[in-house]
């Protein structure tokens, strides 16, 4: 079960970030402090890995790299190749001796957007979990009342402009349990 939980978590991460997002994040971290020659080596390595993963995907083989989805791995290496070339071009154009992520305005913008999407996804997940916990605390019941109490509840509901279930819910919200276990409901007027 631990393996399945890890696979589910990995799937969640895949949906949150695209192959381009993963590539940009990894390149940004790995390129920090590298000179132009080292970045050029990374471009060459990414080109080789892009070809290898694309070929492996065409042949239908599996990858041993963390048991990653072959299509996803091929897409990530293609995106890394693009990103390493972008970093190399930026460094050459700007005349940088070493890559500094904070000076890379385009990369910084993408990193900020990724972080905002991640925070939004985490907030949405937390809200979903809170709603799920609240729903687990709710009680849904089907109630069969005899004719006399049923008529009374329907009459009260009609006067208040509510449905019978709404009146019963308001009754339940006002239940008081005494120390001796007796149950009572203080007088109230059902309302919308």
N, C-alpha and C positions, 0 to 999 in steps of 0.2 A: 504493500500500500504506500510505503514511503516513495517508491519510484513513480507511482501513478500521481501522487501529490506534486512531485517535482515536475512531472510532465505537464500537469495542468497549469502550474505556475508559469512554466516556460511558454505554454500556449497563450496565457494571459499577456505576458510580456511581448509576444509576437504581435498580438493585435494592437497593443498600445503604440508600438514603434514600428515604422515601416523599415524596409531594408536600407533605405537612404538615411533614415534617422540613426539606425545602428551604426552604419558606416561612418557617418559624420561624427558621431560621438566617439567612436573608437579612434578614428584618425586624429581628431582634435587632441585626445589624450596622448596618443602615441607619438604625435609629431612635436609635442611640446619640447623645445630646446634643440631639435634636430637641425643640422645645417642642410644646405641645398643638396649636397652630395648624398647624405643619408636619406633625404626625402626622395631623391631620384632612385635610390635603391628600393625604397618602399613602393614606388610607382612600378618598377620592374617586377617586384615580387607580387604585387597585386595583379599585374597583367598575366603572370604565369598562373596564379591561383584562379583567376577568372576563367582562363582557358581550360584549366584542369577540371574545375567544377562544372563548367558548361558541357565539356566532353563527357564527364561522368553522368551527368543528367541525361544527355542524349542516349547514352548506352543503357540507361535504366539501372545502373548500379547504385549501391547504397554507400553512404559516407560513414566513416567511423567517428568523425569529429562530433563528439557529444551526442551522437544519434540525432543529428539535426535533419530536418526536412530538406531533401536534396534541392528542391526548387528555391527554398528560402536561402540556403547556403550559397547557391549560385547567384541569386539576386544580391546578396550582401557583398560577395566578392566583386561583382560588376560595379556596385555602388562604391565600394572602397576604391576601386581603380579610378573611377571618375573623381572621387574626392581627393585622392592623393595627387592626381594630375592638377586639380584646382589649386591645392596648397602649393605645389611646385611652381605653377604659373604665377600665383600671388607673390611668392617669395622672390622669384626672378624679376617680376615687374617692379616690386617695391624695393628691391635691393636689400632684403633682409639677410643678415648673417645667420640667423636662427629663427625658427618658427616660434612665435609667441601667440598663443590662442587669444589673449585679450586684445591684441592689435588687429586680429582678423574680424572685421566688422560683420561680414556675411556669416562667417562661422559662429560668431557670438550671437547674432540674431537667431540663427537656427537653433543654437543651444538653448536660448531663452524660450523660444517657441516650444521646444521639446519639453522643457521643464514645466511650462504652463500647462501643456497637454497632460503631462504626468500628474501634476497637482490636481487638475480637473478630473482626471480619471480616478485618482485616489479619493477625492471628495465625493464623487458620484458613487463609488463603491462603499464608502463609509455611510452615506445616506441610504443606500440600498440595504446594507446590513442593519442599520437602525430601524428601517421600516420592517424588515424581516423579523427582528427581535420583537418589535411592537406587535406585529401580527401574531407571533407565537404566543404572546400574552393575552391576546383577544380570545374571547369565548364565543363561539357560534353555536347556537342551539336551536333545534326545532322544538317548538312547544305546542302541546295539544292541551287546550283548555276545555273544560266541560261547557255546556251551553250557557249557563248563567254568568260565570266569570268572563267568558268570551264575548257575550253581549255587552257587558259593562265596559270592557276594554275597547270594543269597537265604538261604543257610544262616546266614551271619553276622547278617543282618537278623532272621531268626526267633529266633535265640538272644538278641538284644538287644531283641526286642519292637519292632522298627522296620520301616519299609518299605524296600525296596531303594534307592529314591531318597534316603532319609535317610542311609543308610550311605554312598552315593556322595558325598553332599554333605559329610559329615564327613571322608571321604577327601580330597576336594578342598580343604577348609579347612586341612588339615595338609600340603599339598604343599610341599616344599622344593626350590628350584631352585639347583643348585650353580653355582659360578663357571664351570665348563666346560659348563654347559647341561644337566647330568644332572638328572633329576627323581626324587625319592624321597619316601617317606612314612615317617616314624618310626613304630615300633610303637605302637599305641593300641587301646583297647577301645571300640567304638562304644557310645554310651549315649544315653538320652533327654535 
